[in-house]
Amino acid sequence: PPTHVDSQHNVQRDARLQPILADAAARLGVPLRENGPVEYFPHFYGRWDGETHPEHISIESLLSMIDTLGRGPTEVACHPGRPEPDFETSYHRERFIELETLLTPGLRAELDARGVRLISYHDLAGAAP
């Protein structure tokens, strides 16, 4: 069963769709992204204004961002992957950099040292507003 309701490109923010999605989440008894107990953090992103910003998705940048987060469950949005060469996306190079950052040896130890516990929405069952 679903653990939460979210959307691509944050369409849940659209005022026309938000009530429909909120109702669906309530009927399912699950949180709706940005309307429940989980803080949504979309800033781990490496492309804007048509330019790539690999420094923004580096391990140093990620840890710096994590240091700014509050306590409680937080969803860090990211788009890691190894897209095939014919995969159409403007975020091709950045996906690979994100993946490499998230797979950095020692990242888990850095998170542990900061008191960060990795969980999924499964761990938040029953946490709908």
C-alpha positions in Angstrom: 0.0 0.0 0.0 1.1 3.6 -0.5 3.1 5.2 2.3 2.6 8.8 1.2 1.4 10.9 -1.7 3.8 13.0 -3.7 4.2 14.2 -7.2 6.7 15.0 -9.9 7.7 18.6 -10.2 5.7 19.4 -7.1 2.3 19.6 -8.8 0.8 19.0 -5.4 1.4 22.8 -4.8 -1.1 23.6 -7.6 -4.1 25.2 -5.8 -6.4 23.3 -8.2 -4.9 19.9 -7.4 -4.0 20.3 -3.7 -7.5 19.7 -2.3 -7.9 16.6 -4.5 -4.5 15.2 -3.4 -5.1 16.1 0.2 -8.4 14.2 0.1 -6.7 11.2 -1.5 -4.0 11.2 1.2 -6.6 11.5 4.0 -8.6 8.6 2.5 -5.5 6.5 2.4 -4.4 7.6 5.8 -1.0 8.7 4.6 0.8 12.0 4.5 0.8 14.4 1.5 4.2 15.9 0.7 4.5 19.3 2.3 1.3 18.9 4.2 2.2 16.4 6.9 4.7 15.5 9.5 7.7 15.4 7.1 9.7 18.5 6.3 10.4 18.6 2.5 13.9 19.8 1.6 14.3 20.3 -2.2 17.6 22.2 -2.1 20.0 19.3 -3.0 19.8 20.1 -6.7 22.6 20.9 -9.2 21.1 22.8 -12.1 19.3 26.1 -12.5 19.2 28.9 -15.0 20.3 26.3 -17.6 23.6 25.8 -16.0 25.1 22.9 -14.0 26.3 23.5 -10.5 28.2 20.3 -9.4 29.5 22.1 -6.3 26.0 22.3 -5.0 25.6 18.5 -5.1 29.0 17.6 -3.6 29.5 15.7 -0.4 30.6 18.9 1.3 27.5 20.7 0.2 25.2 17.9 1.2 26.7 17.7 4.7 26.5 21.5 5.0 22.8 21.3 4.1 22.1 18.5 6.5 23.6 20.6 9.3 20.9 23.2 8.6 18.0 20.8 9.0 15.7 20.8 12.0 14.9 17.8 14.1 12.3 15.4 13.0 11.6 13.6 9.8 12.9 15.4 6.7 12.6 14.3 3.0 15.7 15.3 1.1 14.7 15.5 -2.5 17.2 14.2 -5.0 17.5 12.6 -8.4 20.4 10.2 -8.4 20.9 7.8 -11.2 22.9 6.5 -14.1 20.8 7.4 -17.1 21.4 5.6 -20.4 22.9 7.8 -23.1 19.6 8.0 -25.0 17.6 9.0 -21.8 16.2 12.5 -22.5 16.8 14.8 -19.6 18.4 18.1 -18.9 19.6 16.7 -15.6 21.8 14.0 -17.0 25.2 14.8 -15.6 23.8 16.0 -12.3 22.0 12.7 -11.7 25.3 10.9 -11.8 27.0 13.4 -9.6 24.2 13.1 -7.0 24.6 9.3 -7.1 28.3 9.5 -6.6 27.8 11.9 -3.7 25.2 9.6 -2.0 27.5 6.6 -2.5 30.6 8.4 -1.0 32.5 6.1 1.4 32.1 7.5 4.9 28.9 9.4 4.2 26.9 7.0 6.5 29.5 7.6 9.3 29.2 11.4 8.8 25.4 11.1 9.1 25.6 8.9 12.2 28.0 11.4 13.8 25.3 14.1 13.2 22.6 12.0 14.8 20.9 11.5 11.4 18.8 8.3 11.2 17.9 7.2 7.7 14.2 6.0 7.5 11.5 5.7 4.9 7.9 6.6 4.8 7.2 3.0 5.9 8.7 4.0 9.3 6.1 6.8 9.6 3.0 4.6 9.2 0.0 6.4 10.8 1.7 9.7 10.8 -0.9 11.5 8.5 -2.1 14.8 9.9 
